[in-house]
Amino acid sequence: MTDILRIALAQLNPTVGDIEGNLKKAREARADAARQGADLVLFPELFIAGYPPEDLVLKPAFVEACERAVQEFTADTADGGPGVVMGLPLRRESGLHNSVQVLDGGKMIGERYKMDLPNYGEFDEKRVFQPGPAMPGPVNFRGVRLGIPICEDIWGELQVCETLAEAGAELLLSPNGSPYYRGKVDVRQQVAIVQVIESGLPLIYVNQLGGQDELVFDGASFGIQADKSLAFQMSQFEEALIVTTWKRDGGTWVCAQGPMSKIPQKEEADYRACMFGLRDYVNKNGFKNVVLGLSGGIDSAICAALAVDALGEERVRCVMMPYRYTSDESLKDAEDCARLLGCRYDTVPIMEPVEGFASALSNLFEGTKEGVTEENLQSRTRGTILMALSNKFGSMVVTTGNKSEMSVGYATLYGDMNGGFNPIKDLYKMQVYAISRWRNEHTPPGALGPTGMVIPQNIIDKEPSAELRPDQKDQDSLPPYPVLDDILECLVENEMSVDEIVERGHDRELVHRIEHLLYIAEYKRRQAAPGVKITRKNFGRDRRYPITNKFRDRS
């Protein structure tokens, strides 16, 4: 029986489906852990596959390839170095399982299956996996009985941790794939503390890192002592392998050594999540660079800053596409923004193509008044130009609509909605302003962009406008953004009734109007580019409303 156990946490960034690449990462991490004297390396949930693999696990060849890769890794452990807890999908007689295998001494010494399959928000594991056939027991690793609850096993109500404790577990190791939303670190720690209270055992929580489509896995792995205190805290949004030292003290395992990293708050966390999500989406999908329309407004400016911070100035191209309604102020602001960021800046006037469309349609439009249709021709011309640049040079188009606009349909299909990815899709307008101010005062860790101001102050200060008609302001069509954002947060995040929103001080007629706009814009959101999840309820994975929908809250 050992009284000291050195456990390495591999807070790493796998790529879904890249089994060979993920195995290579795992081998490098184990070698690093060995150099640091670790006894055991704990990897995040389904690491060899990448999380979430979604319907990939329904392909037998994929599941078989994952198991073969872990069998190769098992052979590595015959070298007498650290053992491994590795996550992978496994097909057994009881079904297809979200699983872990414990590897040591060249053998697989334990296999456990996830019991509580999440089926809410961004998770739909019940669609592809079956729960384990029986509650798991501990795995004996070098004389220490380890309980290994997998992710939702500590979040749900099946009492997996309590069962493990009753079966003799001494220490809980929980591999997780827990995506970011604002304030998530505190939520995770409270969940872990509940399990520590119920089981009486310390808990080690390792979380995946990296962007996967809309989701950002932020790491921030941690441990909780048996007395409910924080044992250690790893960094957020940073790949790391750290070794924690655990000692047996009177029958209880206590963390004697581990880091205490500072966790970023509010605007910093949101900004870094958006930057990280954009970087991984571009890099993991093989794009060499990105292009975006830089209008002189706040949304495109913050997206340009995020792109430069994520990818570097040499991989970002900004294009100003002025028309007759584009102000001199916007021309100057866009050029100043590109200059501060150091990225390429081009100007492509759109007068000729817009007038060409208008001329081609003039006979069909004869006798009608000019309005939104003609305004949208400007936006769609810009969208076509950006997509042409994308096709010609292989650049991914970054689209720039915020959550406030996407909520109420203040965006043009096949125009400003064109693009491959939207880093601010889940940020309301006032949150866009907040992270813009933050970025002008701070340079986030890992950013490739310049220090100091990157968004001209005038862009932040001026009244927002789409500039599709003379003297146009956003507030001609929408209420002030602080009002709009509060109503939308009530409707989207909190599913509040009209009566409840009115009680907060909002005008009833306005609330009804915003609710109506929210519902009728669903068809646009279904065609929108993916974007980073920041709030508890983003459009798409978390909020799935029907397009055809006649319900309105008439209270």
ABEGO torsion letter per residue (X at the ends): XBABBBBBBBBBBBBBGBAAAAAAAAAAAAAAAAAAGBABBBBBBGAAAEOBAEAAAABAAAAAAAAAAAAAAAAAAAAGBBBBBBBBBBBBAAEBBBBBBBBBGGBBABBBBBABBBBBEABBAAAABBBBABBBBBBBBGGBBBBBBBGAAAABAAGAAAAAAAAGBABBBBBBBBBBBBGAAAAAAAAAAAAAAAAGBBBBBBBBBEBBEABBBAEGBBBBBAAGBBABBBBBGBBBBBBBBBBBBGGBBBBABBBBBBBBBEAAAAAAAAAAAAAAAAAAAGBABBBBBBAGBAAAAAAAAAAAAAAEAAABBBBBBBBAABBAAAAAAAAAAAAAAGBBBBBBBAAAAAAAAAAAAAAAABGBBBBAAAAAAAAAAAAAAAAAAAAAAGBBBBBABBAAAAAAGBBBBGBAABEABBAAAABBAAAAAAAAAAAAABBBBGBABBBEBABBAAAAABBBBAGABBGBBAAAABBBAAAAAAAAAAAAAAGBBAAAAAAAGBBAAAAAAAAAAAAAAAAAAAABBBBBBABABBBGAABBBBABBABBBAX
